[in-house]
Amino acid sequence: MYSPKFTITNKILKNIGSIEASKEVIDKAPLLPYYERQFQIDAIVRTVHFGTHIEGNELTINQAEKILQGKEISARERDVQEVLNYRRVMDYISDKADSKVSEDTIKEIHKLTVQKILPSDESGVYRKTQVVVKNSKTGQVSFRPPMAVSIPFQIRDLVFFISSKEDVHPVLKAGAVHYELVRIHPFVDGNGRVGRALSTLVLFQEGYDIRKFFSLEEYFDTNAERYYEALQSVGNDGDLTHFLEYFSLGLAIELSKIKDRIEKISIDANLRQKLGGKPVMLSDRQLKIIEYIQEVGYLQNKAFEQIFPMVSEDTILNELKGLSRIGLVKKQGITKSARYVMTR
């Protein structure tokens, strides 16, 4: 059975501590449904864009977002197809979060990754030839994967490890799975995307879906050289320590950023309790009002035009009255200089 070799270093402990602290805040943050959706959409866009960009896709993040919105753009057909494919991969692993990972799971992830890109006889099929792995940015050979004949056996070992209850922290388990899939390099193309998607699936299954707000792909792609160096840091002895330091740092950084964003816009837990813990259905204008008050601290009439150009003052006041009725905001003062603040 595959069993990753690594040492728990101070760096790993620090990263895991940061991850756990951020996860606690993110999981329990009483976000409005609007913001919940926005965080998840943002994570998907970043995952799909950076997850394909690191492999040489030339689209910008704005172009990728338009494609995901169903809009047509002028771009290389393969680049567009890669973005569509990776979105389907993300949907697939979300659906598989409660299912056991098998060889078929890995093969299906690959099929979705290379749909309309590789021939059907290479889609979801283990390679039968020897290959080398190259850095997509420099073209240099990164490492030489194992012989094709050993792939089925090594993948079965990896699947067994994923399903095992071995006492490995979920983040380190996901990192080990990421590396091992890339090391085995079971397919002729698309292995990096399959490895990253598989590691994300492991996080989902281990209780670290973190509301599907995060995207590690941006961390990997921001400094692709460092990503490939981290993969290459695993020597012949198979020691994953440095790679797991790198991998856990990426998740720590990503979750810390999300935690900071959430703390700026989340509704205080006591306020949500006051509302009975029920979902809050607000208009887009009301959501903007809350975001503005949370950022500035208060809202006055003189700022109405800044937030809502071409909207009448009476309309905005009606929106504020609605927020007051359900106890989200309150008015301080009675003149034109009165302030609207969040209820405490």
N, C-alpha and C positions, 0 to 999 in steps of 0.2 A: 504493500500500500504506500502511496505517496505520503511523505511526512516532511513538511518544510523545516529547514534548518535555519535557525536565527538566534540572536541573543537579544534579550530585552535591555536596551540601553536607556540612558537618561533621556536621550532625545525622543525615543519612542514613548517613554512614560509621560514626558511633557506633552507630546502631541496627543496621546490618548486622553490625558487629563483635559486638554483644551477641547477636544472633540466631545467628550462627555458633558462638559459644562455648557457648550453651545447647544448640543442636542437637547438637553434639559429645557433650555429656554425656548428653543424652536418648537419642540413637541407640545409644550404647554401654553404657548402664546395664544391668547383668545382673539385671533384675527377675524376680521370681517370676511364673509365669503368672497367679496370682490378681490381682496388682497391675496387670499388663499389661491384663487385662480391665477392671478397675475404672477405670483412666485413660481407656480408650477409651469406656466407657459414660458416664462423667462428661462427656467431651468432646461426645458425641452429645446428651446431655440439655441441656447449656448451649447448644450450637449451635442446636438446634431451638427451645428456649424463647426465647433472646434474639434469634434470627434472625427470629422471628415477632412478638415483643413490640415490637420497634422499629417494626414496621409497624402497630401498634395492637392487637395481640392482647392480650386482658385476662387470660389465664390466668397463674397463678403458676408458678414453676419446679417446685414440688411437684406441682401439678396436671398439668403437662406430663409429668413423670416417671411419674406414675400412668398416663397415657394410653399412654406408650411401653411400659409394663409390661402393657398389655392390660386395665387396670382401667377401670371406668366411673366417670365423675364427672358432677356436675351443672354444666353450663356451656353457653354459647352454642354452637350447632351449628357455626357457621362457625369459631369459635376452635379447637374440637376438630379439625375437618377440616384447618385450616392446620397444626397440629402433626403430624398423621398424614402430610400431604402432604410437609412438609419433611423428615421422617424418610426418606421414600421417595427424596427428592432426594439425601440424604446417602448412602444405599445405592447409588443410581445412579452418583454420581460416584466412589465407591469402586471400583465395577465397571469404570468407564471409564478408570481411571488409566493403563492401558497401551494405550489406543486413541486414535486421532487425533481431535481435536476438529473437528467439522463444523457446518454450519448445523443439521443434523438434531439434533445433540447439544444445541445451545442450545434448539431448539424442544421437545425431549423434556424438558429440565429445566423449561421453562415449563409444559408439559402436566402434569407431576407436581406442580408448585407450585400450580396452580390447579384441580386435579381436584375436581369437584363444587362448585366455587365460581364459575367463569366458564362461560358457555355454550360448547358444543363448537366453535362457529364462531369463538370468540375464544381458544381453548386451543391454544397452539403455533402461533398464526397472527399475523403481523405486523399491527400496527394500521393502519387505513386513514384515520384522522382525525388532526387536530392536537390535541395535549394539552399540559397544563402539569404540571410536577412540583411537588407541595406538600410541605412539612414536615408529617409526620403528627402531630407534637406541637403545632405552632402553627397549622397551616392556611395558612401563608404560602407564596406561590409561590416556589419555589427557583430554577427556570430553565425555559426553554422548549426542548424537544427539537427536533431537525431535522424537516423535513417528512416525511410518511409515504412519499412516493415515493422518497426517498433511502435508506430503511432497508435494503433488500436489498443495495445496493451497499456501504454502510458496514459491515454485518455480515460480508459476504464479506471485506472488507479486514481486519476484526478477526480473523476465523478464520485468514486467511493469516498475520497477525502471530503468533498463538498457535502456529502450526505451524512458523514460521520459526526459524532458528538465529541470529537477530540477537543480538549480544553485549550482552544486558541481564541483570542479575542476576535470578534467579528471583523474589525477593521484589518487586522493582520491576516486573517483568513482570506479576506477579499483580495488583499495585496498579493498574497502567495498564489492565489488562483489566477490573478492577472498575469503574474510573471510566468507561471508554469504553462499556461495556454500559449503564451507568446513563445516560450522556449521550445515547446513541442512543435509549434508551427504546423498544425495538422493540415492546413489547406494551402493551395497555391497562391491565394491572395485573400486579403481581408482579415488576416489573423489579429492585427492590432485592434480593429474595431470589435471583433468577436471577443477578444480577451478583456477589453474594457467593459463591454456590455455584460459579460459573464461575471466579472467582479462586482458590477453594480447589482446584478441579480442576487449575488450572494449577500450583499449588504441588505437588500430588501428582505430576503428570507430570514436574515438573522436579527430582524427588528430594527434595522438601521436605514429604513426608507426615508426617515426624517421628513415626512410629509411630501416627499418627492420635490423638495425645494433646491437640491444641490446638483452641481455638475462638476465632476473632476476633470472633464476634458479640457476646460479652459486652462486649468493649472498645467496640464501636460503640454498643451500647445503653446502657451505663452513663452516657454523656454524649451523648445523641442530638443535642443542639444543636451540639456540637463536630463530630460526624460530618457533619451537613448543612453546617456552615460550611466544613469541609474540602473537601467536594464543590463548594461554590460558590466556593472560592478559585481555581479554575481559570478564568482570564479568557478573553476572546475570542481571546487568542493561543495558548490551549491549553497553557500551561505547567503541568505537573503537579507541580512541585517541592514546593510546600507540602503537597499531598495525599499525595505519596509519603513525606514526612517524617512525616505523621500515620499513614499506613498501616503503615510500617515500625516506628514506635514501638509501635503496638498489638501487632504480632507479637513484638517484643522484650520487652515487658512480659509477655505471655502465656507465652512460652517460659521467661522467667526464673522465673515463679511455678512452672511445672511442674518446672523443674530443681531448685528449692529443695525441692519436695515429694519428688522422686525421691531426692535426696541424703539425705533423712531415712529412707527405707525400703529403699533398694537394698542388695543384698548386695555386699560387697567383691569386686572382680573376681578377686583372688587366691584367695578362697574358692571362687568358682565354678569356677576352674581346678582347684582341688583336687578338686572333685566331678566332674571330667572334662567340664565344660561341658554336662552332660546336664540335661534338664528336671527340676525338683524337684517331685514330687507330694506335697503336704502336705495335712493335714486343716485345716479352718477353725480349730480350736483351735491347731494348730501355727503357723498364719499369725498369729494374734493374739499368741501367745507371742513370735514373732520381732519383730512390730511393737512390742510393749511393751519388749523388751530393747533394740531399736534406739533407742527414744525415751528410756528411763530409763538404760540402760547395763547393767542387770542385772535378774534376777528372783529374788526370795526366796519361800520358802513362805508367809510372812505376807501376800503380795500375791495369792495364788491366788484367794481369795474375791472380791477386788476385781475381778479380770479375769473370773472364771468363777463367778458366784453359782449356788448349787445344784448345783455339780459337785464330786464327791468329790476329795479330795487324791490318792488312788491313781490316779484317772483322769488327772489332770494330770501326775503323775509318770511315768505310762506314755507320755504324749505327749512329755515331755522326754527320756525314754530313747530314743524313736524319733529325735528330733532329734540326740541324742548319737551314735547309731549311724551316721548318715550324715555326721557331722562338722560340723553346723551350729552346735551349742552345746556347751559343756563346763561341767562342774560344778567349782566352786572351794570346797573345804571339805567336811566330812563330817557336820556337825551340822545342826540345824534352821535355823541361821543361814547355811547354805551359800548361795552365789550361783550362778546360772546365767548365763553370759555368751556372747556370740557368739565363735566360734572365730576366731582371728586368724592 
